[in-house]
Amino acid sequence: MHGLREWSGVVNGDFPCLSLLVIRRCPKLVALEWLSYLCSLENLEISDCEEILSLGKEKLPSSLEYLSITECPKLKEKLDASGLFQIDHVPFILIDLVKISVKDEEDKGLSQS
């Protein structure tokens, strides 16, 4: 899906049993505005999506237990700057293979030394 820029058309109630979503190698994809509609989503992995800027305007689903973001520099920068509210309820978060504890990072951003 190298040419996919926008994935639209998902509405609330679509994919009621989807628990795992893996999005890889979509270098032109810029946003996933509908993720909050996936009420059964437990695991979300996004990798090699260099242009992605947004996971939507709402919090990710409360069912989400695992979030992995790898090689998505613009998304990482946005989360670092202002997007923590979207993921602060997720128990296990990996960003570029580094475990992030949102509670510990709220004041200092996501950057790791």
N, C-alpha and C positions, 0 to 999 in steps of 0.2 A: 504494500500500500504506500509506495514511495510518493505518489502524487496526491494523496489525501490531505486536503487542507482543512476541511471542516467535516465533522461527523454530526449530522443533524437529523431531526425527525424522531428522536427518542422522546417519548412522553411519559408522564407519571403513570405507573402501572405496567409499562413494558418490562419484559424480562423478570417476572415476579420470583423466579427460582434461581436466578443467576447469583452464584456465590463467589466465583473467581473470574476476574477479567484481567487479561494480559494484553497490553498494547505495546508493540515493539516496531522499531524501524519505520516510523512515520515522520520523516524529517521535515515535512511541510505542515503538519498538523499544529494548529495554534491554540485550540481550546477544546475542552470537554465540559460543556455547560450543563449537561444533563446528568452528571454522576449522582447528584443528590436524589434522583428518582429511583435509583437501584436499591430498593429497600432490603434486599436479602444479601447484598454484596458484603463478603467477609474478607476477601483478599484482592488487592489491587496492585498490579505491577505495571509501571510505565518505564520504558527504556528506549534510548536512542531516538528521542523526539526533540530534536534540537530547537525547534521554533515554538514549542508549546509554552504558553504564557499563563494559562488559567485552568483550574479544575472546577470552574463555575463560580457563581456568586454566593451559593449557599454552602453550609457545612456538608462535608461528605456524610454518607449514611451512618446512622448510629450503630448499625450492624458491623461496620468495618473494624476488623481486628488487626489487619496487617497491611501496611502500605510500603511499597518499595518504589523509589524514583531513582533512576540511574541514567547518566548522560543526557540530562535535560537541563542545561545550564540556565536558560531563561526562567524556567519554572522554579528552580532552586533559588535563584536571585529574588524572584517575587515572593516566594514563601518566606525567605529570610527577611525581607523588608516589611511585609504586611499580611501575609496569608496564614499565620499560625492559627487563627480562629477556625479555619476550615478543617484542621487536622488535630486540634488539641485533645480530642476525645479518643484518638486511635491509640491503642495500647502499645503497638510495636511499629516503629517507623524506621526505615532505612533510607538514607539519602546518600547516593554515591557510595554504597556499601558501608556506611557509617551509621551505627544505631543512634537515633536521636531521641532523647527524652524531652518532649515538648515542655513539660513542667519546668525542667531545669534550664531550658534554652529561651524561654519567653523574654527575658531581659537582655540577653546578649546575642540573640540571633542564632541562625543555624550554622554559621561558619565554624569549622573545626580547625584546630592548629595542627 
